Amino acid sequence: MGILKQGDCADVQRVGIPRALLYYRYGTLWETFFGELGREVVLSRPTDRALMEAGEALSVDECCLASKTYLGHAESLLDSCDALFVPSMGNLGRRKGFCTKFQALPDLVANTFRDRGVRVASCLADAVEGRSSLRDAFLELGGCFGASPHEAKRAWRSALHAQERADRAAAGAQERLLASLAATQGAGRPLAILLVAHPYLAHDPYLGGSVVDPLERLGATVLYADEADHERALKASFDFSATMPWVVNRELIGAILLLHERIDGIVLVSAFPCGPDSMTDDAIMRCIQGKPILNLTIDAQNGTAGLETRIESFVDILRYQKKGGYVHG
């Protein structure tokens, strides 16, 4: 029980990974790394209402909806794996931090399920002042699973290359989609709407689907801010703010700046009550000019009718603007 330390994971053969939070950013890296170490990866099922409600029952009210849902995913894996992989993500360097919930997640999981004998395999990424880069964290994790330094480095290289290939493929596919939209002229071109949301919302079929599905039913083409080239987006974000501390929010804002002239509108989506988004979304609404913006917050309520009505109205505004109507902002 508790968070495992160096050498404690050598007997772990089945590694459970909750399909939530940073899985949607680093899932390929994680799965490849453990596969290279000869472990079987067990993923939780995609989010559904039962998982969300189970996580909500395990959480304190102050947790955001995405964190609550994560606990539902974690609980669903307890009987099907030898240990849960729950990394502690502090930062990737200066001005490249993560929300504090990602730092505290291993402790949260270990204490939530302490009476159920949970084993938590973790690693710490905290690159500020050179203490522990993401690479260092995974090399140490490899040692925890009994790998030699050479084996851990090989697993890390394979995992990193796989993640980079996946990221390039997503960015390339979206770039081709944008080029196709640009080549389609006149009334036949569908609306291009940029979804600006953390990957764990944008690509979760249940949480993000409540926004993406209505947009697509209305004939819009949905583009994803998190699929823009991460390095270019991060660099562009410093034109917006020199001090913003969160790396993912930086990349999302940078993507808006990179794609601003190629889209018709922007939909901001946050999980209630996300602290970083409450600050950055307000800044986006005030400072990003020239495109209509819809700001949505997803919570645990059952009904989606109000959400869909707002989306329908937003699409109507974009179509009116496309036809030559005037929309302030």
N, C-alpha and C positions, 0 to 999 in steps of 0.2 A: 504494500500500500504506500502511496506517496509518489513523489517525483523521483525517478531513477537517476542514478549518478554514473560516473565513469565505470564501465565494465559490468554494470548491472543488467544489461539487456542481452547478454550473449545467448540466453536461452529463449529469447523471444523469436518466434517464427512467424506469427501472424500479427501484422501491425495494422491497427485500425486508424483510419483517417476520416474525421467528420467532413462531409461534403458541404462545407459552409465557410464563411469568413475568408481567410487568405488562401483556402484551397483554390478559389477561382482566380488567384493570381499566380500561385506557385505549385499548383497541383501536379503538373507535368514533372517539375523538378523533384518533388517529394516522391512520387510514384517510381520514377526512374532510379532515384538514389537507393531506395529500399530494394527495388528489384535487382540492382547491381550487387547488393550485399546478400542476395539469395533469400530475401524475405518475401513472404506473400503479403500483398496489400489488400486490406478489406475496407471498402468504401461504404459509408452509410448510403441509404437510398436517397434519391432526390427529395428535396423539401416538399412536404405536404402539410395539410392543416394539423394532422395528428402530431407530427414532429414539432411543429411550431407551438402547439398548445402544451405538449409535454415539457418543452424547454421553458415556456412561460411559467409553468407551475413550479419549476426548479429554481427560478431566478428571483432576485429582488426587483422591486418596481423600477429602480433607477437604471437598470441595464437597458441598453438599446434593443430594439426588436431583433437585430441581426445576432447579437450576443445571446439573447434568449433562445433563438432558434438553434444556435450552435450547441447549446447544452442538450437540446432534444436530439440532435444528431449524435452527440457523444454518448448519451444514454443508450441509444439504439444499438451501439456497437459493443457494449460491455460484455455480452455473453458470446460474442463471435470472434474475439481477438485476444491475444496474449497481453497486449499493451496498446494504449492510445498514444499516437504521436501528436503532441501539442507544443509547438515551438513558442518560445518567448521572443517576440520581435520588438526590439527597442528602436533601432534606427539603422540606416545604411550609411550614415555619415551626417555631417552638419547640414541642417535644413532638410534632412531626409528621414524624419522621424515617423513613427507610427502612433496611432492613438494608444493611450495607456492601457486600453483593454487588451491589446495584443501582447503587451509586456506581462500583464497579470494573468493571462489565460491559463497557463499551467497550474498555478496555485488555485485559481477558481475551479478548474476541473477536479483537481486532486481533493479539494475540500468539499466540493459538492457531493462527490461520490465516495467519500472516505469510508463510509460504512458498508460499501459494496466491494471492497478489495481492489479498487481500480489501480492499475499500474500506468504511470504516465512517463513516456519517453520524451525528453525535451532537449532543447539546445537554446542558447542565448545569442542573439545577434545584436551587438551594441558597438558600432564602429566608431563612435565619437572618441576622439583622442587615441584611436588605433587599438582599442581594447579587444574587440571581437568582431571581425567582419563576418558576413554571411558564410564565406568560404571557411573561415576558422571554426565557426559554429558547427558546420556539417562535418568537418574533419574530426572534431571532437566527438560528434554524434556517432560517426563510424567506429571510433574506438570504443564507445559505449556498447556497441553491438558486436564487439569482439574482432573488428577488422584491423588488420595491420595498417600502419601509416600509408604504405603503398596502395593497399586495397581501398582505403578510404579516399585517397586522392583520385584514384581511377573512377570510383563511384561518383565523386563530386564532379569530375570533368564530364563524364557521360551525362549526368543529370543537368548540369549547366548548359551543355550544348543542346540537349533535348528541349529545355525550356526556351532557349534562344531561338531554336528552329520554330517552335510553336508560336512564339511572339512574332517572329518575322512573317510566318504564314498568315497569321491573323491580320497584321498590318498590311501585308501585300494584298490579301483578299479584299480588305476594305478600300484600299487605294484603287483597285480595279473597279469596284462598285461605284466609287465616286467618279471615275473616268467615264464609266458607262452612263451615269446620270447626266454628266456634263455633255455627253454626245447626243442625248435625247432632247430635242427642242420642242417647244410649243406646249399645248395643253396636255399632250400625252405623257409628259414627264411627271413621275410621281414626286410628291413632296419628300425632301431629304431632311429628316429630323435627327438631330444629334442627341442621344441619350447620355446624360452626364450623371454617372452614378458609380459608386464603388463596385468593383467586379462581383462581389458577393450579392449585390442586388441586381445589377444589370443582367447577369447570366444565370441567376437562380430561376428555374422555370416557374416556381410558385410565387416568390416575392417579386421578382422583376417582371414575371409574366403578366401581372395585373396591370402593367403599363404597356409593355411591348405588344401583347396580344391585341388590345383595342387599337393601338396605332396601326398595326399591320392589317387588321380587319377593315380599317378605314382607307386602306390603300397607300399608306405612307411607307417609305423606305427608312428603316431604323438603322442609324449608324451609332457606333459605340465609342465614346471618348477614351475608354481604357484600352482600345485596340489601336490607337495611334502609336507611332513609334515612341517608346518610352523616353529614350535619350533626348530626342528632339523636343518632345513635349515638356520634359523637365527643364531643359534649357530655356524654352520659350516662357515658362512660368515666371522666371525672374524679371521679365518685363512687366509683369502684373504686380508682383510683390517680392521684395528682397528679404523679407523676414518670415514668411509663412513657414511653419515648422514641419508640416506633414507631407510626406513624399507622394502619397497617392493623390491627395487633393491637388498638389502641385501638377502632377501629370494630367489630371482631368482639366484643370484650368489651362495648362499649356496646349492641350488638344483643342479646346475651344478657340484659342488664338490661332492655331495652325489651320483649322478647318472653317473658320468664321465665314469666309467669302464663298464657301462651297456648299452651304447648307441653307435651308429655309427657316428653320426654327430650332430652338433648344428646349429640351425637357430636363430639368434638374430633379433628381429623385433621391430622397434620403430616408433612412430608417429612423423612426421616432425612438428616443430623442438624441440623435447623434450630435455630440458636442462640436467636433471639427466642422461638420457640414453646416451647423447652425451659424458659424462664423463665415465660412467661405461662400456658402450659397447667398448670404446677404450681400457680400462684397461683389459677387458675380451679378446679382440683380441690379446693383447700383452702378457698376463700372463697365459692364459689357453692353455696348450700345449697338444699335443697328439691326438686331434680330429679335423677334418676339421670343419671350422666355416664359415657360410654364414651370412653376415650382411646386412639386408634389412631395408629400410625406406619407410613407407607408406605415401603418400601425397594425395592431392585432385585431381590429374590428372585423366582423364577419362580412359586412356588405361592401360591395365595390361600385354600387350604382353612382354614388357621388363622384368617385374617381373617374369613372367612364364618362360622366356628363362633362366634367372639366376637360377631359382629353378631346371629346367631340367638339366642344366649343373652340378649343385651341386650334384644332385642325381646320375648322370653318374659317377662323381668322386668317390662317396661313393661306388658304385657298383664295379668300377675298383679296389678300395682299398680292398674291401671285397674279390675279386678274387685273391688277392696277389700282386696287383700293388703297386707302391710306391707313396705316396702323402706326400709332405713336410708339416710339421706343426704338 
